[in-house]
Amino acid sequence: MPVQRLNHAVLYVRDVERSVAFYREALGFEVVMGMRGAAFLQAPGSANDHDLGLFQIGADAAPSGAGRTSVGLYHLAWEVDTLDELERIAARLTELDALVGASDHGSTKALYAKDPDGLEFEVSWLVPAALLTDEILAARSRIRPLDLAAEKERFGAHTRGGVGVSVPA
C-alpha cells in the first residue's frame, strides 16, 4: 500500500509551554495530550490523533543548523481550505512577528514563518485541480511574491483549495 498522507510531525523545542502557546496562537492548534516535557497538538478540524508533537530539550539547546551547517528538515507545510483563511493566518503570523515570507508557486500560494525556536513552517493554499491551467502549471518553475488580494480576485476568497489535488473531488 502506498503512503496516503503525513499523519503528524514531531519537533524538538527549547520550551514546550512557549511552543504550545505559539502554535495555539498562530494556527489554532489545541493540546490533546501532554506530559512533563512533551505535548501533542491537533489542528482545528483534523481527524488525526495529533498533528504535532513537541519534545522539550531545554533552553541551552543550540539552534538548528539544518540547511546551513548540516542536513535536516527544512520545513513542514500545513494546508488551509480557502484564501480567506490564508489571509487570516498571514495577519496573525505578522502580529506574532513570525512571518518571514510569502510566495506564489503557481499552483501553491504559500506563507513561510518561524516558530520561537526558529524552526520554519509553511501554510499554503492549493489551486483546485479543476482550475489548473497550463499557465498555472508552468508557473511552478519559478517563485514570485504572493499577492493575496489578486489571488482572491482570481480564484475567490472562499474557493475550497486542493480539491482533486490533495482533497478528493
C-alpha positions in Angstrom: 0.0 0.0 0.0 1.3 3.5 -0.8 1.7 6.2 1.8 -1.5 8.2 2.0 -0.6 11.4 3.8 1.5 12.8 6.6 -0.2 12.0 9.9 2.0 14.1 12.3 5.3 15.7 12.8 7.5 15.8 15.9 9.8 18.7 16.8 12.4 19.1 19.5 12.0 22.5 21.1 13.6 24.5 23.9 10.5 25.2 25.9 7.3 23.2 25.4 5.0 25.7 27.0 6.3 28.5 24.9 5.9 26.4 21.7 2.4 25.3 22.6 1.4 28.9 23.2 2.8 29.9 19.8 1.1 27.1 17.8 -2.2 27.8 19.6 -2.0 31.5 18.8 -0.6 31.2 15.3 -2.5 28.2 13.9 -5.2 27.4 16.4 -3.8 24.0 17.4 -5.1 22.5 20.7 -3.3 20.2 23.2 -4.8 16.8 23.1 -2.3 15.2 25.4 0.6 16.3 27.4 3.2 15.1 29.9 6.3 16.5 31.5 8.4 18.0 28.7 6.1 17.0 25.9 2.8 18.0 24.3 0.7 16.6 21.4 -1.3 19.1 19.5 -4.2 18.8 17.0 -5.1 21.2 14.2 -8.7 22.5 14.1 -10.9 20.1 12.1 -8.2 17.4 12.0 -9.2 13.7 12.4 -5.6 12.8 13.3 -4.9 11.6 16.9 -2.4 14.6 16.9 -0.8 16.6 14.2 2.2 18.0 16.0 4.3 16.5 18.8 6.7 18.8 20.8 9.5 17.5 23.0 11.4 19.9 25.2 15.2 19.6 25.2 16.0 22.8 27.2 17.0 26.4 27.0 20.6 25.6 26.3 19.8 23.8 23.0 21.8 25.1 20.0 19.9 26.4 17.1 19.2 24.1 14.2 21.9 24.1 11.6 19.7 22.3 9.1 20.3 23.8 5.6 23.2 25.9 6.8 25.7 23.7 8.5 24.0 20.3 8.4 21.4 18.2 6.6 18.0 18.2 8.1 14.4 19.0 7.7 13.8 22.4 6.0 10.1 22.9 6.9 6.7 21.4 7.5 3.7 22.6 5.4 0.1 22.8 6.5 -2.7 23.3 4.0 -5.7 25.6 4.5 -9.1 25.4 2.8 -9.5 29.0 1.5 -7.6 32.1 0.5 -9.5 34.0 3.2 -8.1 31.6 5.8 -4.6 32.0 4.3 -5.0 35.8 4.6 -6.2 35.5 8.2 -3.2 33.4 9.1 -0.9 35.8 7.4 -2.2 38.6 9.5 -1.9 36.5 12.7 1.7 35.5 11.8 2.5 39.1 11.1 1.1 40.1 14.6 3.3 37.4 16.2 6.4 38.7 14.2 6.7 35.2 12.8 6.0 35.7 9.1 9.2 35.5 7.1 7.9 35.2 3.5 5.0 34.7 1.1 5.4 33.1 -2.3 3.4 32.2 -5.3 4.5 28.9 -6.7 1.8 28.8 -9.4 -0.4 26.0 -8.2 0.5 26.7 -4.5 0.1 30.0 -2.6 2.4 29.9 0.4 3.3 31.7 3.6 6.5 30.9 5.5 7.0 31.5 9.2 9.3 30.6 12.0 8.3 29.4 15.5 10.0 30.6 18.7 12.9 28.2 18.1 13.5 29.4 14.6 12.0 26.3 13.0 10.4 27.2 9.7 7.0 26.1 8.6 4.7 26.8 5.6 0.9 27.4 5.4 -0.4 27.0 1.9 -3.5 27.0 -0.3 -3.5 24.8 -3.4 -5.3 25.7 -6.6 -8.1 23.1 -7.1 -7.5 20.6 -9.9 -10.5 21.9 -11.9 -8.9 25.4 -12.0 -5.4 24.4 -13.0 -4.4 25.7 -16.4 -1.2 25.3 -18.5 -0.2 28.8 -17.4 -0.6 27.9 -13.7 1.3 24.6 -14.1 4.1 26.4 -16.0 4.4 29.0 -13.2 5.5 26.2 -10.8 9.0 26.5 -12.3 9.5 30.0 -10.7 8.8 31.7 -7.4 7.0 35.0 -7.4 5.9 37.2 -4.5 2.4 36.3 -3.3 -0.3 38.9 -4.0 -3.2 37.6 -1.8 -5.6 40.3 -3.0 -5.1 39.4 -6.6 -5.3 35.6 -5.9 -8.6 36.2 -4.0 -9.9 38.2 -7.0 -8.8 35.4 -9.4 -9.9 32.3 -7.5 -12.4 33.6 -5.0 -11.9 34.2 -1.2 -14.0 31.1 -0.3 -13.0 28.6 -3.0 -12.0 25.4 -1.4 -8.4 24.7 -2.3 -6.7 21.4 -3.1 -9.9 19.7 -4.4 -8.8 17.0 -6.8 -5.2 17.6 -5.8 -4.8 16.8 -2.0 -8.5 16.6 -1.2 -10.8 14.0 -3.0 -13.0 15.6 -5.6 
